[in-house]
Amino acid sequence: MRLARRIARWPTGLSLLLTMMPVSVVWAQQQASASGAIALKLDTPQARVTVATLQPRTPAVATNGHATDRVFIYLDNGSMTHTEGGRTTTIDFHRGDVRWRAASGPYISENTSDHPIRILEVDLKGPPAGPAVKSALDVVAVDPKHFTVQFENDAVRVLRVHYDAHDKSQNHEHVLNRVNLYLNDSAFGKMDEVRASAPRIHVEENDSNQPADAIAIELK
């Protein structure tokens, strides 16, 4: 069954994923962190997740373009320009904004803010596996109070997640592997922490005195 194949493509927990990470990937992460420009956060069979830090008024030139589709999540407020094919677009954004960026040719991006900005990039490694398995316990259908769709296309479904303090979800199912970004410190994770999650049926509970906000990127 397709669901079984999806589960097999991803280890059941983040700890297992990290223990299986090749030494070369760990070394690359350390090197990227040292450079301060690109930091590797997660590497799975379906996606590579990094945080790019763009300094003010310093154009980033991608002479070969970008061969794969990506999801961007902005970690800071700011603005930037994107020049591609002779056309320049200005992008204003706030922390937590999400954007889809399809594979493209050569381009130049520039941070036009007066401070560094960080962008979480979820780089998809391949095409979707096919239509997702339907579930009667789909999280958006059974628990719209806590899970809303930010956007959806053939490759991903991006969910915005919010819990009030001492709040609890309905029993629900995730049928896809996903990447979770935590936007604040909460019972679920630390601010800006990134985790991989496998398909599962469960109930979540925020047992802290603080609200919990996150973004979940489901990988089709």
DAJO-V977375 format. One record per backbone hydrogen bond with DSSP energy under -1.0 kcal/mol. NH is the residue of the N-H (numbers start at 1). CO is the residue of the C=O. Records with the same first field share a line. If there is no record, write none. Layout:
NH = CO  CO
//
This chain:
5 = 1
6 = 2
7 = 3
8 = 4
9 = 5
10 = 7
17 = 13
18 = 14
19 = 15
20 = 16
26 = 22
27 = 23
28 = 24
29 = 25
30 = 26
31 = 27
32 = 28
33 = 29
34 = 30
35 = 31
36 = 32
39 = 51
41 = 49
42 = 49
44 = 47
48 = 123
49 = 42
50 = 121
51 = 39
52 = 119
53 = 37
54 = 117
57 = 111
58 = 55
60 = 109
62 = 107
65 = 62
66 = 104
70 = 101
71 = 122
72 = 99
73 = 120
74 = 97
75 = 118
78 = 93
80 = 91
81 = 110
82 = 89
83 = 108
84 = 87
87 = 84
89 = 82
91 = 80
93 = 78
96 = 74
97 = 94
99 = 72
101 = 70
104 = 66
107 = 62
108 = 83
109 = 60
110 = 81
112 = 79
117 = 54
119 = 52
120 = 73
121 = 50
122 = 71
123 = 48
124 = 69
125 = 46
129 = 220
138 = 135
139 = 173
142 = 138
143 = 139
146 = 143
147 = 143
148 = 160
150 = 158
151 = 158
153 = 156
157 = 218
158 = 151
159 = 216
160 = 148
161 = 214
162 = 146
163 = 212
166 = 208
167 = 164
169 = 204
172 = 202
173 = 137
174 = 200
178 = 197
179 = 217
180 = 195
181 = 215
182 = 193
183 = 213
186 = 189
192 = 182
193 = 190
195 = 180
197 = 178
200 = 174
202 = 172
206 = 167
207 = 205
212 = 163
214 = 161
215 = 181
216 = 159
217 = 179
218 = 157
219 = 177
220 = 155
//
